[in-house]
């Protein structure tokens, strides 16, 4: 297996998916999800709106995306870099994501990452104090968007883990909502 080009340690699925891909569809994720292509298309459309038309700061979104990937253990998500986030985050920004409290993140970023970690681990772990802290850094609309990001990305990351969908390659992948294939 080629060396992982991510700066982070490997966490998550390895090997082949638990479901066979649709014959003729390239890629592990696309191949498995092709059993319900209309749902995958709907996901990409909705997810694109969250990313491209959102109100939450792009850096906070992308750090949150990586925290979700690491917390859930989705290697496909960990190995993916979003074109819309280019210039907002760089590889070094992810290095302390597993121990963000001691990392070089702003207080607002740490507040978001605390919430993200609790939300995707078990939403019951989110406390009134966490939401109050979020409100000191973010508007209600931004908190709702962050919550949607957690729910949608956490859900799809969990699908990848449950069905053992690992990245097609260990090289970092670029995802572009203008051409949404994974």
Residue, then its C-alpha position, 0 to 999 in steps of 0.5 A: x500500500x502506498x504511503x499516506x500523504x496526509x500529515x495525520x496518522x491513519x484512523x479508519x477503514x482499510x481494504x475493500x468495502x463491505x458492499x460490492x460497487x455497482x458494476x462499471x462505476x469507478x471509485x469505492x465511494x461512488x461505486x457503493x453509493x451508485x446503488x442509490x444515485x439519486x440520493x447521492x446526487x441530492x447529497x452533493x447538491x445539499x452539501x454544496x449549498x452548505x459549503x458554497x452558500x453558507x454563512x459560517x467562516x470557511x476556515x471554521x467549516x474546514x477545520x470542523x470537517x476534519x475534526x468530524x472525519x477524525x472523530x468518526x474515523x472516516x479515512x475518505x474524508x480525512x484524505x479529501x481536501x475541498x477546493x472551496x477551502x483552499x486558501x483558508x486552511x493548509x495541511x499544517x492546520x490539521x496537525x493538532x486537530x486530535x488535540x485541538x485544545x492544545x493546538x494553535x487555534x483561535x478561541x472561536x475555532x476551539x469552541x466550534x471544535x468542542x461542539x463538533x466533537x461532542x455532536x458527532x460522538x453523541x449529540x447528548x454530550x452537547x451541553x447548554x454551556x457549549x452552546x452558550x460558548x458558541x453564541x459568544x463567537x457565532x450567530x444563531x445562523x452560523x450555529x445552525x450551519x455548523x450543526x447541519x455540517x456535523x449532522x450531514x458530514x458525520x452521517x456520511x462519514x459514518x456510512x463510510x466507516x460502517x461499510x468500510x469504504x476507504x479512500x481509493x488512493x492514499x494520495x490526498x484527493x481534491x473535491x470540487x463541488x463544480x464536479x462532485x465525484x468522490 
